[in-house]
Amino acid sequence: MLLEKIYEKNHLCIKFLNIKFKFNLEHLKQLYKKSKNYKNYFVVLKERKKQEKFLKEHLNFINIETFSKCNRQCWFCTNSIIDRHSKNIRMKESLYKKIIDDLAKIKYCGAITYSYYNEPLLDDIIIDRIRYARKKLPNAFLFTHTNGDYINEDYLDKLADAGLNKLKIQCYLNKDEEFDVENILEKKIRATANKINKSFQVINKSENVIEVKYDYSKMDVQQSSFNFKEIGTNRGGAIENIISSERIEPCFSPFYRMYVTYEGVVLPCCNVRQELNPNFVMGDLRKESLFEVFTNQKYVNLRQVLEKGPIKIQPCCNCVGVAANICNDVMDIKFQENRY
């Protein structure tokens, strides 16, 4: 019941960004402290059995970037200042399989996502990668975002048949476009519906948000558009013209998340990048295992810093990302509860 109450309240928090947000974060903190072996978040583990046990109990979310390229340079994204559009570099198949095989060793049943700073559907290698993950990890939740530029009815079926559980199509606006919910719904979202030949229902509609769910039996397909000028994340202060403030809240992303770039570099969250924040590189899976990285000194140090607010280190001290991701955090805790 506690989790459901948090989930309901945080839908309101995302819309209004009110004081309840701080109250709910304290609940999240208490949930983590009640989790198994909480003290091990702050201990470097050297023995492989202990490392594997820790990942099985605490890793709930891993993002794997299977290639580098994005076809857009959106104003609210750091791809507007970092080149991800001139060439496409795939993650080596051997590295991808190593990551999935390591997860299979602990019978991983959390979330695997495929959207970091690339456009996941630009290269159809994603089909093979999803298929391999589903074969090795039958109980994992496979999910990706997409800008929708490459999606069509046939591609949708291929993703579902490969084993994807959920596709979230994002409807992005240009910087000079006004966020008008009705216009987005009738023009942009309906255009996507025509491309994939599916009907839809509105599931969330407010001044700054529109979300729909498509009628598709093979997997969960949703589309959303957010007014990033009002409720966007500033990527740790890297993006101008998006709300920024001194952060007083803790952050739990490195407690249960890993983000792996196409090169195999591990980062603790989606708001930091190797090019902008090299000191936030947690490890390199070309040289280390998932188990070694997630239990190493860098992860331990970061958890100690982020566990309590106010946060002083850059870029976290200016990050508003947790406000946008709070419902995802609750979802990940539900994975934790269902694990045992």
N, C-alpha and C positions, 0 to 999 in steps of 0.2 A: 504493500500500500504506500509506503514511503516513497518508493521510486515513482509510482504513478502520480503522486501529488507533486513531486519535483518536476516531472515532465509537464504536467498541466500548467504549473506556475511559470515555467520557463518559456512556454509559448507566449505568455503574456509579457514576460521580460524582454523577449526579442522584439516585440512590437513597441513596447513603451520604454524599455531600458530604465526601469524604475528601481527603487531601493530593494525590492524583493530579490534582485539579482545577487546582492551580497549575502542575504539570508540563505539562499539556496546553495551558494558556493560553500558555505560552512557545513551544510548537510552533506555535500559531496565529499568534503574533506573528512568528515566523520565516517562516511562509508568506506573510504580508502583505509582509514586507520583501523577499521574493523576487519579488513580483508586479511587473508591468510599471510603470515610472515611479513607484516608491514615493515618491520625493522630491516628486512633484507633489501628494501629500496635504497638504503643508505650504507650498504656493505658491498665491497668489491668481492665478487665470488670467483674463485679460481678453479674449483673442481667442476668437471663437466656435468656430473649428475646433479649438482646443486644449481648450476646454470640452467640446465634443461628444466628442472623443477620450477625454477623461478619464472622462466618464460611461459611455461604451461599455466601457471597460476595467475600471471599478471599481464602478459602481452595480449591485448584484445584487438589491436588495430595495426595493420602494416600496409603502407602504401608502396607499391612497386611501379616505378616508371620504366616501361618496357622499351621506350625509345625517346628521342630528345625533342622532336619537332612539334611546333604549334603553328597553325596557319594564320593566327591572329596576333595583334599587338594591342590588346585592350588597354585603355587608359588607366584602369583601376588595378592592373596587374604589373608585376615587375618585369614581365616580358616586354614591356614598353621601353625598358632601359637596358635589358640584357638580350642578346641575340639568341633566340630559339627558333628562328624562321628560315635561316639561310641554308641549312642542311639538316639531314636526318641521320642520327646515329642510333642504331639499335643496341640495347643491352645484349651482351653475348648470351647465347642460348645456354651455355654451360653455367654461367653465373645465375641466370634465372632459375634453372633447374636445381642448382645448389640451394638457393633460398627456399624454394618450395619443398625440396627433399628434407631440409632441416626442420621446416614446420611440420612435415609429416611425421618426423621422429617423435614429436610431442603430441601428435594427433590434434593439431591446431583446429579450433572451431570458432575462432573470432572472425573479424572482418579483414578482407583483402581488397584494397582499392587500387585503381590503375590510373588515377588522374593526379598528377603533381603539376608540373609546368609544361607539359606537352598537351596535345589534343589526342586523347586516347584512340579515337576512331580514324585518325588520319592514315594510319598504317594497319592493314588488316592482319598483321602478325599478331594483333591482340586476340584474334580468334584461337590461334594455336596456343597462345599463352594461357588463356582462360581454360581451354580444354585440358591442358596438362595439370593446372591447379585443381580443377574439379576432379580429375582422376585420382590425384594423390591426396586431396583434402575434401572428402565427400561431405563433411559437415561444416565447412567454412562458408562464410557469407561473402560472395563475390559481387563487387559493386564498382561502378564507375560513373563519373560525371562526363559530360560531353557538351561542346558548344552547339551540336546539332547540325553542323555544316555537311557532314558526310552520311548522316543517317537516312535510311530509306527502309521500306518494308522488308526487302530481302536481307539487308544487313541486320535488322532487328531480329529476324528469325535465326540468323546464323549465331548471333550473340547468345540468344536464349538456348539454342541447341547445344552450344559449346559448354553451357553451364552457368552463365551469368544469372545472379539472383535479382539484381536491381540496376536500372539505368536511369540516371537523373539528367535530363536535358536542360541545359541552362540557356535562358534567353537574355542575351546581353545587349545593352544599348550603347550607342556612341555617346561621347561626352556631351555633345550638344543636343542630344535628344531628351525631350521631357518625359518623365516617368508618368505615363497615363495608363492605368490598369485596364480600362476598357479597350483602349487602342491596342495594347499589347495582346490582350485576349483575342480580339476579333481579327487582327492582322497577323501578328507574328506566331502566336500559338496555333491559330487555325491553319496557318501555312505548314507548320510541322505536322499537324494532324493529317493534312492532305498528303504529305510526303510519305508518311508511314501507313496511311489508309486506316486510321483508327479514330474512334470517337473518344470523348473525354468528359470528365466531370470536374468542376472546380472544387478543390478541397480546402483552400485557404485564400482569403481575399481581404486585403486591407489597403490602406493608403500607400504603403511602401512594399507590398508583397502580393504576388499572385502565384498560386500553385495549382496545378491540375494533375489528375491521374488518368492515364489512358486505359481503355478497355482492351486488355491483352492478357490472355490466360496463361501464357508461357512464363512470364516473369513480371515483376513490378516495374512499370515504366511511368515516370512522372516528368513534368516540365515545370520550371519555375523561373520567375524573374524578380529581382530585388532592386530596390532603389539604392544603389551603392553610395550615392552622395549623402544619404541619410543614415543608412544602417550597414554600410560596407566596412570591411576591415582594411586598415592602413598598412598591412604587412610589416608590422613592427616599426612604423613611421617612415617606411621607404616610399610610400605613395602619398603625394600631396593632394589637397582638396578632399580628403576623407577625414572624418572625425578623428581627432587625436586628443589624448588626455593623459595625465600622469596615472599610471596603473597602481592601484592599491590592492588588487585582488591577487590571490595565488594562482598558479597554473599547474595543472596535473598532466599535461600532454606527455612529458617524458616519463611519467609513471607507467604508461601503458601503450605508448605509440612509438612506431618507427617509420621513418620516411626514407626510402631508398631511391636514389637517382639512377638514371640509365647507366652511369659509370660504376655504380655499386657503392657510392658514398652514402653514409647514413646520417640523417639529420633528425632532430627531435620533434619538429612540427612543420607545418606547411607555410609558416610565416617567416622562416629563415631560409636563406639560400647560400650555397657554398661560395658563390661569387661575391656576395655582399657581406656574409657573416662567416668567414673561414674558421673562426674560433668555435663555431657551433657544430663543426663536423665531429660526430661522435665516433666514427670508425669507417673502415673500408672493407666491404665484403669480398673484395678481390683477394684480400690478405687474411681476413679474419672470418669467423663464423658469426651468425646471428647471436648465438649464445654468449660468445665472448664480448661482443659489442654492447649488448643490452645490459650486461652486468659489470661493465668496466668503470674505471675511475671517473671518466668524463660524464657518464650518465649519472653516477652517484653525486658528483659535485653539483650538477645542474639541478637535480631533484632537491638537494639541500637548499639551494638558493631560491627556487621557485615555490617551495612548499608554503612559505609564509609571505604575506604582503607587508608593507609595500615592496615591490620589486625594484631594485636599483640598477641592474645591469642592462646595457644596451644589447639588442633593440627591444628587449622584453618590457622595459619600463614605459614604453610608449605604445605597446601592443593592445589592441582592443579585440583581438581575434577570439578570445574565449567567449565573448558575448554572442558572437555569431555561431559558435560551435557548441553551445551549452547542451542543446538537445542531442547532438551526436555523442557528447560525453555521457549522458544518461543512457543512451542506447548501448554504448560500450560497456557500461557497468552492468547492464542487463545480460550481455554476453558473459560477463564474469559470474553472475549468479547462476546462469544456466550451464556453466561448465562442469559442475560437480554433480 
